[in-house]
Amino acid sequence: MERAEVLDDYFTDITVVEEDIDEATGWQRIDDLPGLWEQAFEEV
């Protein structure tokens, strides 16, 4: 199985953005998303 097919099986809500943006703008774009560690601790 190709790498892209495997990733598509596990990661269905990922969008690849190929825009050339600076680091601060990138962090701003994901700032409102839920944190990974916060979700992990809630499940424990």
C-alpha positions in Angstrom: 0.0 0.0 0.0 1.3 3.4 -0.9 2.1 5.9 1.8 -0.6 8.4 0.7 -3.2 5.6 0.8 -2.2 4.6 4.4 -2.3 8.2 5.6 -5.8 8.7 3.9 -7.0 5.7 6.0 -6.0 7.2 9.3 -6.2 11.0 8.7 -9.4 11.9 7.1 -9.7 15.6 8.2 -6.2 16.8 7.1 -5.9 19.5 4.5 -2.5 20.3 3.0 -1.8 24.0 2.4 1.1 24.8 0.2 1.0 28.6 0.8 4.2 30.3 1.7 3.4 31.9 5.1 5.5 33.1 7.9 5.6 31.2 11.2 3.5 33.7 13.2 0.7 33.6 10.6 0.8 29.8 10.7 0.4 29.7 14.5 -2.5 32.1 14.3 -4.2 29.8 11.8 -4.2 26.9 14.2 -4.5 28.8 17.5 -8.3 28.2 17.8 -8.0 24.4 17.2 -8.2 22.1 20.3 -4.8 21.1 21.6 -3.7 17.5 21.3 -2.5 17.1 24.9 -5.7 18.6 26.3 -7.7 16.0 24.4 -5.4 13.2 25.5 -5.7 14.1 29.2 -9.5 14.4 29.0 -9.7 10.8 27.7 -7.6 9.3 30.5 
